[in-house]
Amino acid sequence: MYNFEFAKAKTIADAVKALSSGDAQALGGGQTLLPTMKQRLAAPTTLVSLNAIPEMIGVCVNDAGEVCIGGATTHATVAREAAAHYPALAALASHIGDPAVRNRGTIGGSLANNDPSACYPAAALGSGAVIKTNARDIAADDYFLGMFTTALDEGEIITEVRFPVPQKANYQKFVQPASRFALVGVYVAKYAGGVRVAVTGAASDGVFRWAEAEAALSADFAATALDALAVPGNDMIADLHGSADYRAHLVKVMTKRAVAAAA
């Protein structure tokens, strides 16, 4: 580690101002940023903590019936406070990492980092969520641009995430036991207008929607509707934990499990 300045913002305006000066970086739970700094792979001159901004903390339901989660809300809080309104999302949050991670990590930090194996990107994309920042609203379909890449501009912070509540939903994660990240995770959400299927942990470009599965499930929301489908292994991640073909196979397996659990 090395010397850096620390600023604890009390309002969104304070955070935006602090981030505009020098080489500053926003700090949520620090579950990725701090280890990265310890390895000297990142060297911000100032860390701007978002954890003391009241309007960015908590879970509520707006007039449109959407579950709204502040960007600085921890996974543990989402698991607890979203359970009555969006059980599938709460269940996903309750299985992120371990208790230490869940009590420090934040939904905004996870989505801003966009790790290719993180769980929240699948929930946001699978739900058709809206990522609200200090400057604009970004649809999930437009937000995720590739591995560790998002539509966020420099100094832009996630203040809230709005989730439309589906008729049915479920998330299935094949856990990499050492990291608790998803070797493959699939989020399935059924809405009146159709089914959305989002996959994390599998593709080299990060989270993606499986369009063929969405079409099949929109016509027949049953695991058997996926029997004739297959995911090509061309663009899948291949590493010591699993080959590209193995991950492609898991996508179908976990999607079928999610549909069966939701239905």
Stockholm file with secondary structure:
# STOCKHOLM 1.0

chainA/1-263         MYNFEFAKAKTIADAVKALSSGDAQALGGGQTLLPTMKQRLAAPTTLVSLNAIPEMIGVCVNDAGEVCIGGATTHATVAREAAAHYPALAALASHIGDPAVRNRGTIGGSLANNDPSACYPAAALGSGAVIKTNARDIAADDYFLGMFTTALDEGEIITEVRFPVPQKANYQKFVQPASRFALVGVYVAKYAGGVRVAVTGAASDGVFRWAEAEAALSADFAATALDALAVPGNDMIADLHGSADYRAHLVKVMTKRAVAAAA
#=GR chainA/1-263 SS CCCCEEEECSSHHHHHHHHTSSSEEEESSCTTHHHHHHTTSCCCSEEEECTTCGGGSCEEECTTSCEEEETTCBHHHHHHHSTTTCHHHHHHHHTSSCHHHHTTCBHHHHHHHTCTTCSHHHHHHHHTCEEEESSCEEEHHHHEEETTEESCCTTCCEEEEEECCCSEEEEEEEECTTTCCEEEEEEEEEETTEEEEEEESSBTTCCEECHHHHHHHHHCCSGGGGTTCCCCSTTBCCBTTBCHHHHHHHHHHHHHHHHHHHC
#=GC SS_cons         CCCCEEEECSSHHHHHHHHTSSSEEEESSCTTHHHHHHTTSCCCSEEEECTTCGGGSCEEECTTSCEEEETTCBHHHHHHHSTTTCHHHHHHHHTSSCHHHHTTCBHHHHHHHTCTTCSHHHHHHHHTCEEEESSCEEEHHHHEEETTEESCCTTCCEEEEEECCCSEEEEEEEECTTTCCEEEEEEEEEETTEEEEEEESSBTTCCEECHHHHHHHHHCCSGGGGTTCCCCSTTBCCBTTBCHHHHHHHHHHHHHHHHHHHC
//
